[in-house]
Amino acid sequence: EVQLVESGGGLVQAGGSLRLSCVASGFTFDDYAIGWFRQAPGKEREAVSCIDNNDGNAYYPEPMKGRFTIASDNAKNTVYLQMNNLNPEDTAVYYCAARVVLPSHYSGAYYFNDEGYDYWGQGTQVTVSS
């Protein structure tokens, strides 16, 4: 059974930091890309970051560059999202998702397309107070 379990969300003041974790099981971790997405109330889901476990390359949409860092620990089947200098606009439910990826070269847009992901976690709430 495939499982993705997020943790690490919570309430933080503006300017603070959080580290989210996504523990994966039930599939060959090294063959997958893991993405972090978020969805705020009344807004569409958007990509935050993605890491391709085939080669370790990380991808960030332009608005996410600079404050978010994704990292993968393949030995623990875990992907982390370090979030710094948070602001109230970062308030959302954060999801991790997995998609199988054949070794190749892809653009960032390939990883940011949430429709390409096969498995999703249940999400973790991040709330940033002003």
C-alpha positions in Angstrom: 0.0 0.0 0.0 1.4 3.4 -1.0 1.4 6.0 1.7 2.7 9.5 2.0 2.5 11.0 5.5 3.2 14.7 6.0 4.1 16.2 9.4 5.6 19.4 10.8 2.8 21.9 10.1 1.5 24.2 12.7 1.1 27.8 13.8 4.0 30.2 13.4 4.5 33.9 13.5 5.4 35.9 10.5 9.1 35.7 9.9 9.4 32.3 11.5 10.3 28.9 10.0 8.9 25.4 9.8 10.3 22.2 8.4 7.8 19.8 6.9 8.4 16.1 6.5 7.0 13.6 4.0 7.5 9.9 4.8 6.9 7.6 1.8 6.2 3.9 1.8 4.9 1.3 -0.6 6.9 2.2 -3.7 10.5 2.4 -4.9 11.4 5.8 -3.6 14.4 6.3 -5.9 12.2 6.0 -9.0 9.9 8.8 -8.0 9.8 12.5 -7.9 8.3 14.0 -4.7 6.6 17.4 -4.9 5.3 19.7 -2.3 2.1 21.6 -3.2 -0.1 23.9 -1.2 -3.7 25.0 -1.3 -5.1 28.0 0.5 -8.8 28.5 1.1 -10.5 29.7 -2.1 -7.4 29.3 -4.1 -6.1 26.8 -6.6 -3.4 24.3 -5.6 0.0 25.4 -6.5 3.5 23.8 -6.6 6.0 24.8 -4.0 8.9 22.6 -4.8 9.9 19.2 -6.2 12.8 16.9 -6.0 13.6 14.1 -8.5 15.0 11.2 -6.6 16.5 9.8 -9.8 19.2 12.5 -9.8 18.6 14.6 -6.8 17.7 17.7 -8.7 15.4 20.2 -7.1 13.0 22.5 -8.8 11.2 25.6 -7.5 8.6 27.8 -9.2 9.9 31.4 -9.5 7.7 32.7 -6.6 9.0 30.0 -4.3 12.7 30.6 -4.8 14.8 31.9 -1.9 12.6 31.0 1.1 11.9 27.3 0.5 14.4 24.4 0.4 13.6 20.8 -0.5 15.8 17.9 0.5 15.5 14.2 0.2 16.9 11.5 2.5 16.7 8.4 0.3 17.8 6.1 3.2 14.8 7.2 5.2 12.3 7.5 2.2 11.7 11.0 3.5 11.5 14.4 1.8 11.8 17.6 3.8 10.6 21.1 3.0 12.4 23.9 4.9 10.4 27.1 5.0 11.9 30.3 6.2 10.8 33.9 6.6 7.1 32.8 6.5 4.4 35.3 5.9 0.6 35.1 6.2 0.3 34.5 2.5 2.0 31.1 3.1 -1.0 29.9 5.1 -2.3 26.8 3.4 -2.6 23.1 3.6 0.7 21.6 2.4 0.6 18.3 0.5 3.4 16.0 -0.7 2.8 13.9 -3.7 4.7 11.3 -5.7 5.0 10.6 -9.4 7.1 8.0 -11.1 9.8 9.5 -13.3 11.8 7.8 -16.0 15.5 9.0 -16.0 15.5 11.9 -18.4 15.7 15.6 -18.6 12.6 17.5 -17.8 11.7 21.1 -17.4 10.4 22.5 -14.1 6.9 22.7 -15.6 6.9 19.0 -15.8 7.3 18.6 -12.1 5.0 21.5 -11.2 2.0 20.0 -13.0 -0.1 18.4 -10.1 -2.1 16.3 -12.6 1.0 14.2 -13.2 1.2 12.9 -9.6 0.0 9.5 -8.8 -0.1 9.5 -5.0 -0.9 12.2 -2.4 -0.6 12.6 1.3 -3.4 13.8 3.6 -1.9 17.3 4.0 -0.6 19.3 6.9 -1.9 22.7 7.9 0.5 25.6 8.0 -0.8 28.8 9.6 1.3 32.0 9.7 0.0 34.8 11.9 0.8 38.4 11.4 
